[in-house]
Amino acid sequence: MLKAPYKDTKKLRQAIIDTCKEMNRRGINQGTSGNISVRAGKKMIITPSGVPYDRMTPDMLATVPLQGKGKAKGPFPPSTEWQFHQALLRDKPDMHAVVHAHPVHCTALSINRMAIPACHYMVAIFGGNTVPLADYALFGSDELSEHVTGAMISRHGCLMANHGAVVVGETLEKALWRMEELEVLAHAYIVSQSVGKPHILSAKQIDEVLGAVANYGIKST
């Protein structure tokens, strides 16, 4: 397990590629629809646009400055979603990784324009009593970046209307963990609605959970 804060090394770049492959192996992404970035000093390293994960090599990943409008570097252009990756890492200095994917159940809720309420205590690992829904905008646009960062001001994840989901993590491993937990949560919420009316936990109950889950899950290193 690599320790954060990260440095731009071949080992880190390979870990990003391996995490992309792991997303697909776990069924929380399909093809090249997802993308991953990590903070490395004053820049981020991000997966390139449209390159199949099984063909990706460490030197193919792109770098983008976290501040200003500096140009991306690398043999391939960065993911078309680089704007919200950059904004999230810039705005959340305690988070070192961003994972975006199109998990089926998260995407189904996003298509119906549904946020996830406090239907289960694990909602708290996303920073509050909901997993919010970011408004729709064209993929890769500044407008989408604004919607995502706005939805995640006080959250560690959100659904993206008619699109998918995005999470942040204190480490690359924890970001992947959050994405998988978000998909499990979305699946459970959908199933719960098929058998009755979900009971939503109160704000007080979620506040109690928030105090108890500060170090829940994969430990940050």
PyMOL commands that set and color helices and strands:
alter all, ss='L'
color gray80, all
select helices_A, chain A and resi 10-25+53-55+58-60+82-91+104-111+121-126+142-151+172-195+203-212
alter helices_A, ss='H'
color red, helices_A
select strands_A, chain A and resi 35-40+43-46+62-65+97-101+133-134+157-160+164-169
alter strands_A, ss='S'
color yellow, strands_A
deselect
rebuild
show_as cartoon
